[in-house]
């Protein structure tokens, strides 16, 4: 177990002993609010300290087994017990990490905006690959996905695609996908077999369930209608069903043309606009109250380089936690937890330990 975690666990143990002494203090007993707060804190720390005590005891047994393995007549028996306690040690560590990172499940959805950046047609094709990856991941998680708007690339993929995903823990799982995604591979458009580097940006924005908390004035909106250019049969290019909404104070522009009804397109576009502006406001507040860029995972802005997808080596690297995995094919097929879970675990542990 990492030293900084062990150090924190010892501080939890000291805190529990201090709380238990406070329980005997009459001034705390007479103050219900303070007493209840202490009870909650004690309950929160008790489970993790209990596991920590078990882990320490188990560690002693591992050392004892190592010492006994020095004797030939006890080697086999000691080795068997050593293997058992080592396995138990790993189980206890996982349980401790889980308590560090455990949190309430959320049903809030999110919007995922994928855009091609540098690299021309290859960037658009890679945006299509990222969309496919998130689609397959959503299928595995039984999440519901809806397309808000599409702007197709000339040779496949997308210049831009905005999707809405609903389900349990959607935003909590995908929030660290925001940022720059870089691909290194030989494009289909390359005739001489040279490896190209292209980039896409991903923005993950939480859905706003109750728009009453955040109001956008109608006077701040400029709404334009135009003919759809996507799929839709006879309806396409015959009526002005597509919507473009501009929020004048912030300059945010949202287009939606995926629905056949102008009313539905407007409703979807307003959902995205609400979420974008609210997200921007919350980020401003966070930046004022804390040095957010010192956080382990950076700001989550599109300018940050999150990952490199190297096709020739079947490698994916997340630069924020210096993790490289040689299973790019699996991750592109939707097994995204392989790289998402280590990021979340690292972030949550550091957040819990209040490391800046």
BATORLUM-374340 format. One record per residue: x, y, z of N, C-alpha, C in turn. Coordinates in pm, whole numbers, plus 50000, padded with zeros to 5 digits. Layout:
N
XYZXYZXYZ
...
This chain:
356
500844988150000500005000050000500885012550000
500435022949928501245035049914501415042150048
502605048250066502965054250195501995065350236
501595073750138500725084950175499335080250220
498915068550168497625062950211497745057350352
498855050150378499085044550513499155055950615
499835066750578499945078250668498575084150700
497735085050598496385090450618495555081050705
495715067950685494965058150764495355058850912
496615061350938497055063151078496415075651139
496265086051057495615098351108494135095751136
493485087051054492095083251079491985075851213
492945067151237492955059251361493085068451483
493955078351472494125088051581492855096351601
492205099751491490985107551497489865099851566
489755086951537488715078651601488945078151753
490195076351794490505076051938490135089252005
490375100251934490035113451986488515115251997
487785110551894486315111551895485735103552010
486265091752033485765083152142485965089452278
487035097152293487245104652419486235116052431
485915122152315484935133152314483545128352355
483235115852324481935110252362481705110752513
482805110252587482705110452734482585124552790
482795134352702482735148352744481275152852754
480895158052870479495162052895479045173152802
479945182452768479585193752681479135188952543
479745177952494479335172352366478015164852377
477815158152490476565150552512475365159952518
475565171652573474465181252586474175188852457
475115188552365474945195252235474625184552129
473345182952096472915172252005473545173351867
473645185651818474195187651683475645183051675
476455187451773477855183551776478005168451795
477175163051884477235148651914476885140351791
475845144451718475445137251597476505138051487
477145149751476478235151351379479405142051410
479705140851540480765131651582480415117151553
479135113751576478675100051547478825096651399
478445106151314478555104151169480015102351127
480875110851183482305110051149482895096851197
482495092851317482985080151374482565068351289
481305068651247480765057751163481495057151028
481775068850973482455069550843483875063950851
484555066850961485955062650976486125048451030
485105043651102485245030851172485515019251076
484755018550966484905007450872486295007050811
486775018750768488075019050701489225016550799
489085021050925490115018551026490125003751066
488944997751073488844983451103489544975050997
489334978850871490014971850760491534974150767
491914986150805493334989550817494004981050926
493304979351038493834970851147494004956451099
493024951551024493104937850969494274936550872
494474947050791495574947050695496924946650766
497074954550874498334954650950498604941151016
497544935151073497684922051136498074911351033
497444912450917497734902950809499184904650759
499664917050760501034920050718502044913450812
501744913450941502614906751040502704891851012
501564885950974501544871550945502364868250820
502344877350724503144875450603504634875250637
505054884450726506454885250769506834872750847
505934867950932506194855651009506374843550918
505524842850816505624831650720506944832250642
507374844250609508664845950539509814840750624
509754843850754510804839250847510804824050859
509604818050865509494803450879509944796050753
509844802850638510244796550512511754794350503
512494800250597513954798350599514334784250648
513394777750718513634764350771513094753850674
513944744350636513564734350536512354725950576
512294721950703511194713350747509854720750755
509904734050760508654741950768508344749350637
509224747850539509124755850417507764754250345
507354741850318506124739350242504894744950311
504794742250442503634747150518503624762450525
504814768150552504924782650561504624789450427
505074783150317504834788850184503334789050153
502644778250190501194777350166500464788450240
500864790850366500224801350445500624815250392
501844816250346502334828950290501494833050169
501214823550080500384826149961498974830350002
498434823550103497084826550152496994840950206
497964844750290497944858050351498244869050249
499044865950148499304875650041498014878649963
497254868149934495964870049865495014878149951
494984874750079494104882050171494514896750178
495824899250175496354912750178495844921050060
495824914849941495334921749821493844924749830
493084915249887491634917149906491374928850001
492104929250111491934940050210492314953650150
493374953850069493794966350003492684971549911
492104962449833491034966349740489834971849816
489504965649931488374970250011488634984250068
489884986650109490254999750162490155010350053
490695007249934490625016649821489175019449783
488345009149793486945010649756486235020349851
486565019549980485975028650078486445043050056
487685044450008488205057749975487405064049861
487035055549764486455060749640484945059249631
484305052949729482865050349721482075063349726
481015064049648480165075949645478765071949598
477785080849621476405078149584476255077749433
475375068749386475125067749243474215079149197
474495083749076473715094749021473025090148893
471815095248871471075091948750471135103148647
471885113648678472005124848585472755120748460
472245125148345472915122148219473935132948185
474455132248063475405142348019475385143547867
475955154447819476145156547676477625154047644
477875146947535479245144647490479395150947352
480315160647343480555167547217481915163347163
481925157047047483165152446984483405160846859
484615166746851484925175346736486295171746679
486395171746547487715169946484488505182846502
489805181546525490655193446545491715193846434
492975191346467494015191846364494135178246295
494365178446165494535165846092493595164045976
492745173845949491875173245832490915161445833
490875154245718489945142945703490215131845805
491485129545835491835118945931491285122046070
491265134946108490705138946238489205136046242
488525138446129487085135446122486825120546133
487675112646066487535097946073487755093146216
488755099046284489025095246423487885099346515
487245110746486486055114846564484975104146554
484865098146434483925087046415484305074946498
485615072246509486085060946591485765063246739
485935075646785485625078846925484135077546952
483315082046856481865080646870481475065846880
482085057646796481825043146799482225037346934
483375041746987483865036847118482875040147229
482385052747232481435056747336480075049847317
479705047247191478445040147163478505025847218
479625019047193479775005247240479855004747393
480535014647451480635015347597479245017647659
478445026147595477075028647642476225016047634
476405008247529475674995547514476024985947628
477334985247660477784976347768477184980547901
477064993647923476554999048049475025000048052
474384996447941472914997647928472445012047942
473245021247891472855035347888472085038247759
471275048747766470495052847648471195064747582
471395063747451472095074247378471185080347272
471195093547262470465100747156471415110547087
471305111346955472135120746879471415134246874
472135144846913471575158446912471855165246777
473105164546734473455171146608474665164446546
474695164146411475805158046337476255167346225
477555168746212478155175546098479175165846040
478835159545927479655148645871480955153745810
481995144945815483255147745748483165144345600
484075149845520484015147645374484345133245336
485235126645412485645112945378485265103045489
484215106145560483755097345668483965103745804
483345097745903483455103246038482675116146052
483085124446148482345136646178483275148446202
482865159946151483525172346192483095175546334
481825172646362481285174746496480095165546515
479995159846635478795152146671478515154546820
477265157646850476845159846989475825149047026
476095142047135475185131347179474775133647325
473615128547359473145128947498473065114647548
473645112147666473665098547722472995098947859
472055089847880471345088748008471535074948069
471615074448201471785061748271472435064148406
472705053348479473325054448612474795058148600
475195068248678476595072348687477235076148554
476455081348461476985084848329478055095548340
477705106848401478655117848408479865114248494
479635107048604480735103048693481745094348620
481265086248527482155077448451482875084648338
482175094048274482715100148152483355113848172
483265119648291483685133648307485165135948274
486005125848292487425127648264487785124848118
486755122848035486995121447891487195135047826
486795145747895486955159247841488425162347817
488725167747700490085171547670490505167347530
491805167747504492325164447372492665149747359
492245143647248492515129547218493335129047089
494545123447099495465123346985495595109246928
495565108046796495715094946731496975094846646
497705083646653498905081546570498695068546491
498565069846359498365058046274498555061846127
498575051646043498645053845898497215055645849
496835067545804495445069845763495095062445634
493815060345614493315054345489493615063545370
493745076245399493975086145293495455087445257
496345080145329497795080945306498245070445205
498915074845100499355065744993500755060145016
501605066945093503005062945108503295055745240
502275052345313502455044345436503065051845552
502925065145556503485072945665502495074245780
503035074145902502195075946021501875090746040
500605093646059500165107446082499685109146226
499755121346274499195124746405498045134546386
496885130746438495695139346429495075140446568
494255150546585493625152446717492135155246706
491435151246811490015154546830489845160046971
488795167646991488485172547125487155166547171
487095163647299485865158347360485495167447476
484235171447483483715179147596482545171547656
482645168347785481565161347856480925171347952
479635174047931478925184348007477725178048079
477615179848211476485173848284475145179648242
474145171248240472775175648207472185183248325
471415193448297470715200948402469285195648411
468965189548525467635183548541466565194148565
466905204048647465915214248683466365227848630
465815232148519466245244648457465785257048535
464905255148637464445266448719465585272248801
466595263848828467745268348905468595278248824
468465277448695469325285448607468485290348490
468285303348481467365309048383468135316248273
467765313548148468315320948034467205329847980
467495342747969466495352147920466285350547769
465045351347728464735350547584465375362047506
465515373447573466105385247507467595383147478
468205373347544469635370447523469865360247411
468765355647348468875345147247468615350447107
469415345447013469165347846871468875334246809
467675332446755467255319346703467085320146551
467825311646480467745310746334467235297046294
466465296546189466005283846133466605282045993
466845269445958467365266445824466985252245786
467215248545663466845235245614467865224845661
467355213245702468215202345749469045197045634
470235191745670471105185945568471445171345597
470815165645701471105151745737470075142245682
469985130245747469015120145703467615124645735
466645119745660465265123545689464345122445570
464785116645463463915114145348463425126845281
462145127245247461575138645175461565151345260
461625149545393461535161045483462775169845472
463945163745441465195171145434465155181245321
465675193645350465785204545252464435209345197
463325206245266462015210945221461395220745320
461745219245448461215228545551462345233445640
462145245245698463145250845789462985244845928
463315231945943463135225146072464385225846159
465555228246098466795228946176466865242246251
467505241646369467555253246459469005256646493
469285269646492470565274546543470275285146649
470735282646773470485292046883471815298046928
471865311246932473065318446978472755325547108
473555322647211473415329847338474335341947331
473755353847313474515365947283475545369647391
475195369147522476185373247624477455364647627
477305351447601478485342547610479025338547474
478245340647369478695336847235478525322047205
477865314547294477625300247271476645298247156
476995289347063476115286246950475825271246949
474545267746942474135253646936473235251546816
473555241346738472705237646625472085223946650
470875222046602470225208946609469345207046487
469595196046413468825193446293468465178646281
468665171346391468495156846383467025152546391
466175161246449464745158046458464015163946338
462875158246304462075163246191461255175546228
460985176846359460165188046406461055199546451
460695211746409461425223746452461335225346604
460155222346657459925223446802460865214146879
461015201646832461885192046900463345196046888
463735200946770465105205546751465435217146845
464475226246861464675237746950464815233147095
463965223547134464005218447271465345211847302
465835203847208467125196947227468285207047230
468225216947140469275227047135469325235047266
468165238047323468105245547449468685237247565
468455223947561469035215047663470565216247663
471135215547543472605216447530473095230147575
472385240647535472775254247570472745256547721
471665252047787471575253047932472775246247997
473055234047953474135226148013475495232947994
475735237947872477025244447842477255256747931
476245265547935476395278048010476525275548159
475715266348211475785262748353477155257048387
477675248548300478985242348320480085252948322
479985262548231480975273348225480945281948352
479725284648402479585292648524480185285448643
479945272348653480475264548766481995263848761
482555262948641484005262648628484645275748673
483975286948642484475300048685484515300948837
483465295648902483395295949048484495287449109
484715275349049485755266349100487135272449087
487375279248975488675285448953488925296949050
487875303449093488015314349191488295308749330
487635297749364487725292349500488895282949523
489475277549416490585268049433491505268549313
492715264149335493685263949227493455251249145
492435251349062491955239248996492995233048903
493905240948848494865235648752495985227748819
496045228348953497025220049022496485206149049
495215204149018494595191149037495285180548954
495275168449002495915157148933495575156348786
494305158848751493855156648615493705169448534
494285180348580494215192648502492825198748506
492565207248411491325214948412490185207948342
490495197948259489455191348179489055199348058
489795210048026489475218147909489945211147782
489425216047670489745209447543491205210847503
491875221147557493285223247524494195212947591
493695206147696494505196047763494625183647676
495815177747675495995165247601495775153747698
494695146647678494375135447767495125122947727
494945118947602495375105547560496025105347424
496825094947405497355091747273496935077647238
496365076147117495915063147066496905059146956
497825049846986498835045646891498455032046831
498015032246706497475020146643498555009846610
499735014246568500785004846528501274996346645
501235002146767501664994846887500484989246967
499264991546917498044987446989498074993147132
498565005547143498795011847274497915024147292
497405025547414496695037747454497365043047579
497685056047580498385062247693497555073847746
497275073547877496645085047941497745092848010
498005104847961499145112648008498935118648147
497705119348193497435125448323497885116748438
497845103548419498275094348525499425085548478
500005088848361501135081348305500845066348294
499675063148243499265049148228499255045448080
499965034648045499955029347908499425015147910
498455012247824497884998847811498024994247666
498374981547648498564976247513497354967847473
496204974347476494944967647439494004977947377
494554986047287493774996647222492554991147152
492704979447089491584973347016490404970547108
490684965447229489614962547326488904975247371
489694985647397489124998347445488255004747338
488715004447212487915009947102486645001947079
486644989347123485444980947113484524982447233
484814992347319483884995547428484344991847566
485504985047579485974981147713486714992847776
486035003947787486635016647829486955017047978
486335008248057486615007848201488085004748230
488754998048134490174994748153491015007048179
490625018248118491405030548137490645041048221
489315040348223488525049948301488655047348451
488555034648492488575031448635489865035648706
491065033248648492295037948715492335053148732
491795060548634491775075248643490865079548758
489665073948762488695077448867489255073949005
489855061949016490395057549145491485067049193
492385070749102493485079749138492945093349182
491985098349106491405111449136490675111349270
489845101049292489035100449414489895098649538
490955090449528491855088549642492535101749677
493045108649575493725121449600492765132049653
491535131549604490505141049651490185138149798
490065125149830489755121049967490875124950062
492115123550015493265126850097493565141750098
492815149350013492985163850003494405167649962
494935160049865496255163249812496105173349701
496865184249706496765194749605498045195349523
